[in-house]
Amino acid sequence: MIQDNLPIYLLTNAGLLLVAATVLTEMRPLRAILKRQDRSIPNQLVLGLVFGLLSIASTYTGLSFQGAIVNTRTISTLAAGLMCGPLTGVSAGMISGLHRYFYNLGGFTSLACGLGTASFGILGAVCYRWFSRLSVRRPLALVGLTVAAELIQCVIILAVARPFADAAALEKAILIPKIAVNSLGLVVFSAVMDRMNRSLLLEQLEAQRQVELRQQAELRALQSQINPHFLFNALNTISALCLADPNRARETILVLANYFRQTLSINEPFVTLQQELSNVDNYLFLTEARFEDAIHVVKELPDDLTRLRLPPLILQPIVENAVRHGFVAVDDRRVCIQIRQDEERAYIQVSDQGRGFPPEVLAKLQDPDDPTYSGLFNVRKRLRSIYGEQCPFAIDSTSSGSTVAFSIPLSPPAQAESDLPRRSALCASR
């Protein structure tokens, strides 16, 4: 009677295991470990303990049959190595194998089942790299591995358990049902893990999307803050030039149109230094048209203006701040733009020869969370959100002038560029 119902008992055991696995993967600490995709030794050991406990639970819910305990330890122990790494598989197998040996120390299959359980974890560990590279026919591979694991267990029982006749009778009764149920269980278990991994991936993509939306909002905010007084002054300058110097007025109109076209139509997350300096040059041309010979700009630039890619509208607000506030006299405004590059980073510095910031203003500028001075505030905030600790930013001010300096990598952060195509591909597949 029990033998006839053995598949049902095994299916029930597998179902309980899958429920337990689903509940565990919803626990925040475990999800955090899996979310990091970090296969460090501590994380693999933690996961080994979790999968080992799942395997132990299968022992407790197993069926006593002909002096043995028929269960679905194969599923969680084999999955540990296949899906979480070699150390996870080996540690889960050892934990569960030792437990099985001591769980029924007097049983004639205790040693054999303990050794077999450990072998499941080792088999998963050995096949981890091969299995992780599989993109198709994974269910078929899981069935094949389950068959191999159960055959290994069968050989160990026949070789170790005594009397041999009892061991042979046991395997004759349970081998086929175990292969069938554990194969199905491992395929479903793998699907549960894949669903969780996709859920973690979606969480990461959503978090990155929120970061990108925030960065876009900051860029749009900066674009919207283009000083209307600057436009008003530029138009007044053009009006005066129309009578005094029509050709220069025409040139100024074209530069103004190009300046606003470049500034307001930027959609790329990163531009070359050449593009950014073009926008700065347009701004300076329009400002010099108003102040005539009052603005003196010195540039020290690298030979190659295409190596560095940086967020748009980073330099222009800093240069504008230096022009507006860094003057010796109304008709004498001196600005120095220095940019140098090494093999990995760019070092950018904008200096003026003004009277410096008052102490209370400088204190506000040093506070990255104080938006009083919106131009520098937005620049600093955008750089911090994109580069984090990779972008040191400093503001130095004395009575003889002020300097804004920062450095960034020549290439954008890998995540900032790689997540966008990955997210697009995921959306396209839905």
Secondary structure, DSSP 8 states (H G I E B T S, - for coil): -TTTTHHHHHHHHHHHHHHHHHHHHTSHHHHHHHHHT---HHHHHHHHHHHHHHHHHHHHTSEEETTEEE--HHHHHHHHHHHH-HHHHHHHHHHHHHHHHHHTTTSTTHHHHHHHHHHHHHHHHHTHHHHHH--S-HHHHHHHHHHHHHHHHHHHHHHHSSSHHHHHHHHHHHHHHHHHHHHHHHHHHHHHHHHHHHHHHHHHHHHHHHHHHHHHHHHHHHHHTS-HHHHHHHHHHHHHHHHH-HHHHHHHHHHHHHHHHHHHS---S-EEHHHHHHHHHHHHHHHHHHHGGGEEEEEE--S-SSS-EE-SSSHHHHHHHHHHH-EEETTEEEEEEEEEE-SSEEEEEEEE-S----HHHHHHHH-TT--SSHHHHHHHHHHHHHHGGG--EEEEEETTEEEEEEEEESS--HHHHHHHHHHHHHHHH-
